[in-house]
Amino acid sequence: MGPARSHAMNTSSRSSVQTLVGQASASLLSVAFLCFASGCAGQHVTHTGFIPDATYARMTHVKDHTDDLVYVNPQMDPRKYQFVAIDPVVWQPVANAPHLSAQAQARMTAAFQTELAAAFRHDLRPATPEACGPCTNAIHIRAAITNIRRSKWYYNAIPVVAGFGAGAFGGGLPPIPPPAPGGASEELLATDAVSGELLIAVATYNNGMPWNMMGQWLPYAHAKRAFHLASLLLDDEFRKAGQAERGDHTAVASSK
């Protein structure tokens, strides 16, 4: 066999392998696309009835959180509150939410509960009979997980495998986000613990981010991150209301 013929055969073999790799990569990406298109990853703002319809009608998108819905009572005076009472978080799913076992519900609601307590720890003290008696200066928080998706590593690995396969034979693929990163949706209410007056309402959600690699492999890592961000959002709205209140009083004082 001459050198020219050997070179031609090697080139042909390499071309055939590249073709097979390309076909395999395309098949893998088709599976990933179908998963993405069928809603493996998507979370959205929900309307389950946990937040009353009359309140929901007053909720709007806010700056820096344009995908969320928020209502803040303009008459709220955050300075009067020193304590916070947080009800156990509940699982109140939308119609198309996946089934959660009792064990998974318990783990996820407990994780959200922990995040809420941590978010308010620096602003308010836990309301207990020992701490504040009847707790007339407390806010009452209720929260629900309304949708949740597990991160599915076997789908998220597909773009990685396809990219490695293409790269090994001189090809390349553009960055492809993980098709099933998981996430969660939540609805939250903060009211006056004594009067029941509505103070803040939030409907929010978060999907997994491509840069959070561990979240692509651990089933509920991105959902837990969503609980963390929802808790911070509620606390942030409480803080902003307090800053606005102090600003109003400062402006009045400086004008006298």
Buried (B, 14 or more C-beta within 10 A) or exposed (E): EEEEEEEEEEEEEEEEEBEEBBEBBEEBBEBBEEBBEEEBBBBBBBBBEBBEEEEBEEBEEBEEBEEBBBBBBEEBEBEEBBBBBBEEBBBBBBEEBEEBEEEBBEBBBEBBBBBBBEBBEEBBBBBEEEEBEEBBBBBBBBBBBBBBBBBBEEBBBBBBBBBEBBEEBEBEBEEBBBBBBBBBBBBBBBBBBEEEEBBBBBBBBBBBBBEBEEBBBBBBBBBBBBBBBBBBBBBBBBBEBBEBBEEEEEEEEEEE
